[in-house]
Structures are given as C-alpha cells and as structure tokens.
C-alpha cells in the first residue's frame, strides 16, 4: 500500500470510520441482472447457439454488460468454433464403429490374458498402455497427398509483438498443383516403407498389390521375425483395398487384415497421429522438384524417435474405447 493511501485511511478512521469494507455506493442498482432476465437469456441461447450478446441485449432491452455478466459468469457459456470432421456419419457407420471397437479391445485383452480394459494399464495422462501380441505384429498404412509448396498455417505463422509493434502481414499462398501421393506403412518402432506415387498415376488393385510386394521385402529386411508371428495389416476400406485381386494376394501370403470401420481416420494412427505433424513440418516449405520433396519426407521420418511411433500405435486402445463411449461418433482427441 502506498504512503498516500495509508494517510487516507488514517484520515477516514480519524473521522469515525470503523469498517474496512466498501462503503455503499451511489448510483442505479443492477436491476437488469435478475432471475427473469437470467432465465430469458438462457432460453434465447438454447434456441439459437449463434446469437450474439448485442442481439440478446436488444431483444431483452437490457445493457450488454448485464448480458455479458449473465452469459459468462452466471452460466459459464463460451463461444467455440465447430470442429471439422471427415464425414457426416450415418447410423450404420456409427453402428459399425461400435461393433468393431469392442472386438478389437477384447482381442487386446485376450492377448494380454486380462479380463477387462482397466487391466491393460493406464499410463501418464490417462492413456491406455499396450503390451500385447496384436500391437507387436501390427503394421498400419495409409496414403496422403503432399504438395511441393505447402502454405504455412495461420497458427504456425503467429509472432510475438509489442503493443507498439507494426501489424504483420501474411500474404495468401496457394498450395502448388504439383504433388505426390505418399503411402506410409509403419509400426510401433518406425517407418517400414515409404512408397511414392507420382502425379498422374493412380492407385488400383494391381498397383496396391505391387506396393505390398515392396512392403513384404521391407519387412523381410527390417522385421524378419514378423513373418513367423504373422503380419496384421491395418488399412482403410478404399476400393483397391477390398478388390478380389488384393484378397487373393493376402490369402497367398497369409496376412491378416485388422477390421477397420468405414470413414474412420480417427481410428487409424496415420490419420490422427502421423500426417498432421508431417503437414505442419512441411508448412511454409517449397521444393523445386519431386525428388527434393521425397528426400525431405524420408529425412523427416528418419528423425522421428521410437516413442513417437509407440505412442501412435498405443493410442488405438483409448480411441477404440472413446468410440464406444461416444456411441460411434468421431473421436476428436
């Protein structure tokens, strides 16, 4: 407390003041914040979640400050943006997710010799921890387009500034039309195969079988013991992945396909764990040639540590459980 403030309090006490609390203040009382207006504000928001504070104040003929107090302090409302999801899931899609997820969790429990998911183990942060045969044998794969010029995201381009600093400008940059499709197969240790499809080429059943031939050779070099234990492959339900030619290939080599619900990148480690960090890494980069881009991809994958891959694969357990808890809706995080 400042010296002048001490003198002021001494003066007040000398004049007869005995309380340390605030004195009653003059002015109009806050009559706008009452039970009736509080109820009406809540009703308006429930009818239209996008209604603005200014619109509520005009409709109820009360100050915006009173609406702000009711909305934020009384009810604890806060405005958030909708989160983009890959696809509007139908009830059949949700049912498929709810049917497949418990089967996969049960399989992990059986591999662990446990009776329920709580015995699988919970690590720091509440994540399920896996130590079972399924994840020892699992290889997950998916495809993504990668552009030679990937604009930096608005969030990644944010900078610190003082109140007096000039406003920074960011010019809109379009992604380049030139691109390649990267197909990545990986497990709980590292990337086993990076396969590149150049622009103008397409993935069909024959091409995918050829990619799996290369994956088989990569497994022979990097995971020779996996053939003895049995390869379990996770991929999505794209047309080439379900063609008869591919089914014949899988039967010939005895590979198992892990059940995967349709339109569910949130249950595929590449979709929820790998491709996001990759695209953020490439943000703001521009490459002269496809070879330069491919070289950067290989370099980025090579520099990832084993914990990155282990966490991505182990996260399947918690995501399968959340899919059940959400009644088949998308798992956001």
Secondary structure, 3 states (H helix, E strand, C coil): CCHHHHHHHHHHHHCCCCCCCCCCCCCCCCCCCCHHHHHHHHHHHHHCCCCCHHHHHHHHCCCHHHHHHHHHHHCCCCCCCCCCCCCCCCHHHHHHHHHHHHHHHHHHHHHHCCCCHHHCCECHHHCECCCCHHHHHEEEEEEEEEECECCCCCCCCCCCCCCCCCCCCCCCCCCCCCEEEEEEEECCCCEEEEEEEECCCCCCHHHHHHHHHHHHHHHHHHCCCHHHHCCEEECCCCHHHHCHHHHHHHHHHCCEECCCCCCCHHHCHHHHHHHHHHHHHHCCCECCCHHHHHHHHHHHHHCCCHHHHHHHHHHHHHHHHHHHHCCCCCCCC
